Amino acid sequence: MKADRVEVVRDENSKRWVIRIQVGEEVIRRPCHEPPDTDHERLRDVAVKTAADEGYTVDPASIVFS
């Protein structure tokens, strides 16, 4: 199943990256334990793998960073 939207955001409260996978109205949030200075290419790879682990596919070029 294809995810509608995948977003990688930095949660300053928890000091972690969070990967948000949206499918319809459902939003799955998964923490990412990469360092704060991780580049977007690495975060994109992690987001694609996280989505796949949840059973979703995502186009890497469509991942949004906030």
C-alpha positions as CSV (number, residue, x, y, z in Angstrom):
1,M,0.0,0.0,0.0
2,K,1.3,3.5,-0.9
3,A,1.6,6.1,1.9
4,D,-0.1,9.4,1.1
5,R,2.6,11.5,2.8
6,V,5.8,10.9,4.6
7,E,7.3,13.7,6.6
8,V,10.5,13.9,8.7
9,V,10.5,16.5,11.5
10,R,12.8,17.3,14.3
11,D,11.0,17.1,17.7
12,E,13.0,19.5,19.9
13,N,11.2,18.4,23.0
14,S,12.4,14.8,22.7
15,K,15.6,15.8,20.8
16,R,14.8,13.2,18.1
17,W,13.8,13.0,14.5
18,V,10.2,11.8,14.0
19,I,9.0,10.1,10.8
20,R,5.3,10.7,10.2
21,I,3.6,8.4,7.8
22,Q,0.1,9.4,6.7
23,V,-2.3,7.1,5.0
24,G,-5.8,8.6,4.7
25,E,-6.7,10.0,8.1
26,E,-4.3,7.6,9.9
27,V,-0.9,9.1,11.0
28,I,1.8,6.8,12.2
29,R,4.7,8.5,14.1
30,R,8.0,6.7,14.6
31,P,11.0,8.1,16.4
32,C,14.3,8.1,14.5
33,H,17.5,7.9,16.5
34,E,19.8,9.6,14.0
35,P,22.0,12.5,15.2
36,P,20.7,16.0,14.9
37,D,23.1,16.9,12.1
38,T,22.1,13.9,9.8
39,D,21.8,14.9,6.2
40,H,18.5,14.7,4.3
41,E,19.7,11.8,2.1
42,R,20.3,9.6,5.2
43,L,17.0,10.6,6.7
44,R,15.2,9.9,3.4
45,D,16.7,6.4,3.4
46,V,15.6,5.8,7.0
47,A,12.1,7.2,6.3
48,V,11.7,4.8,3.3
49,K,12.8,1.8,5.4
50,T,10.5,2.8,8.3
51,A,7.5,3.1,5.9
52,A,8.4,-0.3,4.4
53,D,8.6,-1.8,7.9
54,E,5.1,-0.5,8.5
55,G,3.9,-2.1,5.2
56,Y,3.9,1.0,3.1
57,T,5.7,2.2,0.0
58,V,6.8,5.7,-0.6
59,D,8.5,7.6,-3.4
60,P,11.7,8.9,-1.8
61,A,11.5,12.2,-3.8
62,S,8.1,12.9,-2.2
63,I,9.4,12.9,1.4
64,V,8.9,16.3,3.1
65,F,11.3,17.7,5.7
66,S,10.2,20.1,8.4
